Amino acid sequence: MEEGTPRMAKVLIVDDNMKNIQVLGSVLRDAGYSVSFSTNGEDALRKMEGSEFDIILLDIMMPGIDGYETCRRIRELPSGKTVPVIFLTAKTDEESRVKGFSVGAQDYVSKPFSTPELLARVRTHVELKMARDEVIHYNRQLQEEIRLRDSVQRKLERSNEKLKEADRIKNEFISILSHDMGTPITVIKGNLELIEQMFWDSLDENMKRILGNMKKSAEILDQLRMDTLDLSRMDVGTMKLKKEEVDMASLIEETVEEMRITASGKGQNISAELPDLPRVRVDRSKMKRAITNYLSNAVRYSGEGAGITVGASSSDDGIVVWVKDTGRGLPGNELEKVFERFYRTGERVEGSTGLGLAIVRGIVEAHGGKVWAESEGEGKGSTFFFSLPLVG
């Protein structure tokens, strides 16, 4: 078998001379081809209807329909539109060649044929056919992949529209629910305050404890309502920032002073180590809430009598604020997860809605900053950071 010849390519020999068929068949089989034959055009057409060939060697002068008519009819068959046809003929005049090409032949081999020339021509046309078939095959695959991709794309677009609509309904529901919950929660908190003012001295210790738990639960419920509403506004882009120039050092100190009251209930101490900081353009109330959430998280997850440190630094790019606690610490796989909604580390901690750090991220990112956490591991506390650009 010659180098480069496709193994077991299928050849159809059409010749009314059995001796020619035997000689051609022997040469082609020795070269590694699968050979079939017909002794007339009608039989060749029948074979073409039931099988596909890689090349046809076709005699011109045959009884019945000649090679020209056989070739013309081959080209009308689905399996014969692209198969190469080589005429085997003793007729070498230009008119015969032109007629052969006009009915669809690709080449001529003159009788008596030269074996090397015949094999070279067969190999060339078979390789071209196989290459063309491969291109057609890959093109069909590509078209099918494109069709499937377009179908998937259309389904994704429809699903995306449904998700957008579901998200819109969800956010509208959250907004209505949060608004409608506000009034009864306010009534509950007000009545609990009234009961405390009017009847505190007449309550026994057990009732005082129950009243205290009810007040805490009402505060948690109200905080959850506001947190959920804020996150919904962040999702739909309706959270408005009222930016102004703010002295961040003063804002941090103010927030720390307010949080010291809460921390003192657990015997904790909050210390602030603040250098001079450049003024930044931020929404003051929302930035204060971000700092408060960091501090609340530190107080909540630090033990009795723990120390909490607040710090900040500045550079040409902006400022960085951090809150360091002495809580349980964070393993590496939780450092990013803590900013996800409703994510809680370890055991459930009283008063945590699981939304505080997610709200910090939403506020800071709305200002063009970023949030992150660092920890040396469990039992070694954590430090929570956020950065803000100087130009807001």
LINBEL-V263507 format. One record per pair of residues at least 6 apart in sequence whose ideal C-beta (glycine too) atoms are under 7 Angstrom apart, sorted by the first residue. I is the first residue (numbers start at 0). J is the second residue. D is the distance in Angstrom with one decimal. If there is no record, write none. Layout:
# LINBEL-V263507
i:I j:J d:D
i:I j:J d:D
This chain:
# LINBEL-V263507
i:0 j:30 d:5.8
i:0 j:31 d:3.8
i:1 j:30 d:6.1
i:1 j:118 d:6.4
i:1 j:122 d:6.6
i:3 j:122 d:6.7
i:4 j:30 d:6.0
i:4 j:31 d:5.7
i:4 j:122 d:5.0
i:5 j:125 d:5.6
i:5 j:126 d:6.5
i:5 j:129 d:5.7
i:6 j:31 d:5.4
i:7 j:31 d:6.8
i:7 j:33 d:5.1
i:8 j:32 d:5.4
i:8 j:33 d:6.9
i:8 j:53 d:4.2
i:8 j:54 d:7.0
i:8 j:125 d:4.7
i:9 j:33 d:4.8
i:9 j:52 d:4.8
i:9 j:53 d:5.0
i:10 j:27 d:5.4
i:10 j:32 d:4.8
i:10 j:33 d:6.8
i:10 j:34 d:5.2
i:10 j:52 d:6.7
i:10 j:53 d:6.8
i:10 j:54 d:5.4
i:10 j:56 d:6.6
i:11 j:35 d:5.1
i:11 j:37 d:6.8
i:11 j:43 d:6.5
i:11 j:46 d:6.3
i:11 j:52 d:4.5
i:11 j:55 d:4.7
i:12 j:20 d:5.4
i:12 j:23 d:5.2
i:12 j:24 d:6.3
i:12 j:34 d:6.5
i:12 j:36 d:4.4
i:12 j:56 d:4.9
i:13 j:37 d:4.8
i:13 j:40 d:6.8
i:13 j:43 d:4.4
i:13 j:55 d:6.5
i:13 j:56 d:6.9
i:13 j:57 d:4.7
i:13 j:58 d:6.1
i:13 j:69 d:6.6
i:14 j:20 d:5.3
i:14 j:38 d:7.0
i:14 j:58 d:4.1
i:14 j:87 d:6.6
i:15 j:38 d:5.2
i:15 j:39 d:6.2
i:15 j:58 d:6.6
i:15 j:61 d:4.6
i:15 j:62 d:6.0
i:20 j:36 d:4.9
i:23 j:56 d:6.4
i:24 j:34 d:4.7
i:24 j:36 d:6.5
i:26 j:114 d:5.6
i:26 j:117 d:6.9
i:27 j:34 d:5.2
i:28 j:34 d:5.6
i:30 j:118 d:5.5
i:35 j:46 d:6.4
i:37 j:43 d:4.0
i:37 j:46 d:5.9
i:39 j:61 d:5.7
i:39 j:62 d:6.3
i:39 j:63 d:5.1
i:40 j:61 d:6.0
i:40 j:63 d:5.8
i:40 j:64 d:4.1
i:40 j:68 d:6.5
i:40 j:69 d:3.4
i:41 j:63 d:6.0
i:41 j:64 d:6.7
i:43 j:69 d:5.9
i:44 j:69 d:6.9
i:44 j:72 d:5.7
i:44 j:73 d:6.9
i:47 j:73 d:6.1
i:47 j:76 d:5.3
i:47 j:78 d:5.5
i:47 j:79 d:5.3
i:48 j:76 d:6.6
i:51 j:78 d:4.9
i:52 j:82 d:5.5
i:53 j:82 d:7.0
i:53 j:125 d:5.1
i:53 j:128 d:5.6
i:53 j:129 d:6.8
i:54 j:82 d:6.6
i:54 j:83 d:5.1
i:54 j:85 d:6.8
i:54 j:121 d:6.0
i:54 j:124 d:5.6
i:54 j:125 d:5.3
i:54 j:128 d:6.7
i:55 j:73 d:6.9
i:55 j:82 d:6.0
i:55 j:84 d:4.8
i:56 j:85 d:5.3
i:56 j:87 d:5.5
i:57 j:66 d:4.9
i:57 j:69 d:6.2
i:57 j:70 d:6.1
i:57 j:84 d:5.5
i:57 j:85 d:7.0
i:57 j:86 d:5.7
i:57 j:87 d:6.6
i:58 j:66 d:5.6
i:58 j:87 d:5.0
i:58 j:88 d:6.9
i:59 j:65 d:6.0
i:59 j:66 d:3.7
i:59 j:67 d:6.7
i:59 j:86 d:5.7
i:59 j:88 d:4.3
i:59 j:90 d:6.3
i:66 j:86 d:6.1
i:67 j:98 d:6.1
i:67 j:99 d:6.8
i:67 j:102 d:5.1
i:70 j:84 d:5.4
i:70 j:102 d:4.6
i:70 j:103 d:5.2
i:70 j:104 d:5.7
i:71 j:102 d:4.4
i:71 j:103 d:6.6
i:73 j:79 d:3.8
i:73 j:84 d:6.7
i:74 j:80 d:6.2
i:74 j:103 d:4.3
i:81 j:128 d:6.8
i:81 j:131 d:6.5
i:82 j:128 d:6.8
i:83 j:105 d:4.5
i:83 j:124 d:4.0
i:83 j:128 d:5.5
i:84 j:103 d:6.2
i:84 j:104 d:4.7
i:84 j:105 d:6.0
i:85 j:105 d:6.5
i:85 j:106 d:4.6
i:85 j:107 d:6.9
i:85 j:108 d:5.6
i:85 j:120 d:6.2
i:85 j:124 d:6.7
i:86 j:99 d:5.0
i:86 j:104 d:5.1
i:86 j:107 d:5.0
i:87 j:108 d:5.5
i:87 j:110 d:6.1
i:88 j:95 d:6.9
i:88 j:107 d:6.6
i:88 j:109 d:6.9
i:88 j:110 d:6.3
i:89 j:109 d:6.7
i:89 j:110 d:4.6
i:91 j:109 d:5.6
i:96 j:107 d:6.1
i:99 j:107 d:6.6
i:105 j:124 d:5.9
i:106 j:120 d:5.6
i:106 j:124 d:6.5
i:108 j:116 d:6.9
i:108 j:117 d:5.5
i:108 j:120 d:6.1
i:170 j:231 d:4.7
i:170 j:234 d:6.2
i:170 j:235 d:5.2
i:173 j:227 d:5.8
i:173 j:228 d:6.5
i:173 j:231 d:4.4
i:174 j:228 d:6.6
i:174 j:231 d:6.2
i:177 j:224 d:5.0
i:177 j:227 d:6.1
i:177 j:228 d:4.0
i:180 j:224 d:5.2
i:181 j:224 d:6.8
i:184 j:217 d:6.3
i:184 j:220 d:5.9
i:184 j:221 d:4.9
i:184 j:224 d:6.6
i:187 j:217 d:5.1
i:188 j:217 d:4.9
i:188 j:221 d:6.9
i:191 j:210 d:6.6
i:191 j:213 d:5.7
i:191 j:214 d:5.1
i:191 j:217 d:6.3
i:194 j:210 d:6.6
i:195 j:210 d:6.2
i:202 j:210 d:6.8
i:219 j:350 d:5.8
i:219 j:352 d:6.9
i:222 j:352 d:6.0
i:223 j:352 d:4.5
i:226 j:352 d:5.4
i:226 j:354 d:4.0
i:226 j:358 d:5.9
i:227 j:354 d:6.9
i:229 j:238 d:7.0
i:229 j:358 d:5.7
i:230 j:340 d:6.7
i:230 j:354 d:6.4
i:230 j:357 d:6.4
i:230 j:358 d:6.5
i:230 j:361 d:6.5
i:232 j:238 d:4.3
i:233 j:361 d:4.1
i:238 j:365 d:6.3
i:240 j:282 d:4.3
i:240 j:285 d:6.8
i:240 j:365 d:6.1
i:241 j:282 d:5.2
i:242 j:280 d:4.7
i:242 j:281 d:6.0
i:242 j:282 d:5.7
i:242 j:391 d:5.8
i:243 j:280 d:6.7
i:243 j:283 d:6.1
i:244 j:278 d:4.8
i:244 j:280 d:5.7
i:245 j:278 d:6.4
i:245 j:279 d:6.0
i:245 j:281 d:5.3
i:245 j:283 d:5.2
i:245 j:286 d:6.8
i:246 j:278 d:5.7
i:247 j:276 d:4.7
i:247 j:279 d:5.9
i:247 j:311 d:6.7
i:247 j:318 d:6.1
i:248 j:273 d:4.8
i:248 j:275 d:6.8
i:248 j:276 d:4.6
i:248 j:311 d:7.0
i:250 j:283 d:6.7
i:250 j:286 d:6.5
i:250 j:287 d:6.0
i:251 j:271 d:6.4
i:251 j:273 d:6.1
i:251 j:290 d:6.0
i:251 j:309 d:6.1
i:251 j:311 d:6.5
i:251 j:320 d:6.6
i:252 j:271 d:5.9
i:252 j:273 d:6.7
i:254 j:287 d:5.5
i:254 j:290 d:4.5
i:254 j:291 d:5.6
i:254 j:294 d:6.7
i:255 j:269 d:5.4
i:255 j:271 d:5.0
i:255 j:294 d:7.0
i:255 j:309 d:5.6
i:258 j:269 d:6.1
i:258 j:291 d:6.6
i:258 j:294 d:4.4
i:258 j:298 d:6.9
i:259 j:269 d:5.4
i:261 j:298 d:5.8
i:262 j:268 d:6.9
i:262 j:269 d:5.2
i:262 j:298 d:5.0
i:262 j:307 d:6.7
i:265 j:298 d:6.6
i:265 j:303 d:5.3
i:266 j:303 d:5.2
i:266 j:304 d:4.3
i:267 j:298 d:6.1
i:267 j:301 d:6.1
i:267 j:304 d:6.6
i:267 j:305 d:5.1
i:267 j:307 d:6.1
i:268 j:306 d:5.3
i:269 j:294 d:6.8
i:269 j:307 d:4.7
i:269 j:309 d:6.6
i:270 j:306 d:6.8
i:270 j:308 d:5.5
i:271 j:309 d:4.6
i:272 j:308 d:6.5
i:272 j:310 d:4.7
i:273 j:310 d:6.9
i:273 j:311 d:5.5
i:274 j:311 d:6.9
i:274 j:312 d:6.8
i:276 j:311 d:5.8
i:276 j:313 d:5.3
i:276 j:318 d:5.6
i:277 j:313 d:5.6
i:277 j:318 d:6.8
i:277 j:389 d:6.0
i:279 j:318 d:6.5
i:279 j:387 d:5.6
i:279 j:389 d:6.1
i:279 j:391 d:5.9
i:280 j:391 d:3.7
i:281 j:366 d:5.7
i:281 j:387 d:6.7
i:281 j:391 d:5.8
i:285 j:362 d:4.9
i:286 j:362 d:6.9
i:288 j:362 d:6.7
i:289 j:359 d:4.6
i:289 j:362 d:4.6
i:289 j:363 d:6.0
i:289 j:385 d:6.6
i:290 j:320 d:6.9
i:292 j:355 d:4.2
i:292 j:356 d:6.7
i:292 j:358 d:6.0
i:292 j:359 d:5.0
i:293 j:322 d:4.2
i:293 j:359 d:6.2
i:293 j:383 d:5.2
i:294 j:322 d:5.9
i:295 j:355 d:6.2
i:296 j:355 d:5.7
i:296 j:356 d:6.3
i:296 j:383 d:6.9
i:297 j:307 d:4.7
i:297 j:322 d:5.2
i:297 j:324 d:3.8
i:298 j:307 d:6.8
i:299 j:348 d:5.2
i:299 j:350 d:6.0
i:299 j:351 d:5.9
i:300 j:324 d:6.1
i:300 j:326 d:3.6
i:300 j:327 d:6.4
i:300 j:348 d:6.3
i:301 j:307 d:6.1
i:301 j:324 d:4.6
i:301 j:325 d:5.1
i:301 j:326 d:4.7
i:305 j:325 d:4.5
i:306 j:325 d:6.2
i:307 j:322 d:6.8
i:307 j:323 d:6.9
i:307 j:324 d:5.4
i:308 j:323 d:4.5
i:309 j:322 d:5.4
i:310 j:321 d:5.3
i:311 j:318 d:6.0
i:311 j:319 d:6.5
i:311 j:320 d:4.7
i:312 j:318 d:6.9
i:312 j:319 d:5.3
i:316 j:388 d:6.7
i:316 j:389 d:7.0
i:317 j:386 d:5.7
i:317 j:387 d:5.2
i:317 j:388 d:4.3
i:317 j:389 d:4.9
i:318 j:387 d:5.5
i:319 j:384 d:5.9
i:319 j:386 d:4.8
i:320 j:385 d:5.6
i:321 j:382 d:5.4
i:321 j:383 d:6.5
i:321 j:384 d:4.6
i:322 j:383 d:5.2
i:323 j:380 d:6.6
i:323 j:382 d:4.3
i:324 j:380 d:5.3
i:324 j:381 d:5.9
i:325 j:380 d:4.5
i:326 j:380 d:5.7
i:326 j:381 d:6.2
i:327 j:344 d:6.9
i:327 j:345 d:5.6
i:327 j:377 d:6.0
i:327 j:378 d:6.5
i:328 j:374 d:4.8
i:328 j:375 d:6.8
i:328 j:376 d:5.4
i:328 j:377 d:4.6
i:328 j:378 d:5.3
i:328 j:379 d:4.5
i:328 j:380 d:5.5
i:328 j:381 d:5.7
i:329 j:337 d:6.7
i:329 j:344 d:6.4
i:329 j:372 d:6.3
i:329 j:374 d:4.0
i:329 j:381 d:5.0
i:330 j:376 d:6.6
i:330 j:377 d:6.0
i:333 j:344 d:5.7
i:334 j:372 d:4.9
i:334 j:374 d:6.6
i:336 j:342 d:5.2
i:337 j:344 d:6.3
i:337 j:356 d:5.5
i:337 j:372 d:5.8
i:338 j:356 d:5.0
i:338 j:357 d:6.0
i:338 j:360 d:4.7
i:338 j:370 d:5.9
i:339 j:357 d:6.4
i:340 j:353 d:6.7
i:340 j:354 d:5.9
i:340 j:357 d:4.5
i:341 j:353 d:3.8
i:341 j:354 d:6.8
i:342 j:353 d:6.2
i:343 j:351 d:6.2
i:343 j:353 d:5.3
i:359 j:370 d:5.9
i:359 j:385 d:6.6
i:360 j:370 d:4.8
i:363 j:369 d:6.6
i:363 j:370 d:5.2
i:363 j:385 d:4.5
i:366 j:387 d:5.7
i:366 j:391 d:5.9
i:367 j:388 d:5.0
i:367 j:391 d:6.5
i:368 j:385 d:5.7
i:368 j:386 d:4.7
i:368 j:387 d:4.4
i:368 j:388 d:6.5
i:369 j:386 d:5.5
i:370 j:384 d:6.7
i:370 j:385 d:4.7
i:371 j:384 d:5.3
i:372 j:381 d:5.8
i:372 j:382 d:6.9
i:372 j:383 d:5.1
i:373 j:382 d:5.0
i:374 j:380 d:6.8
i:374 j:381 d:4.2
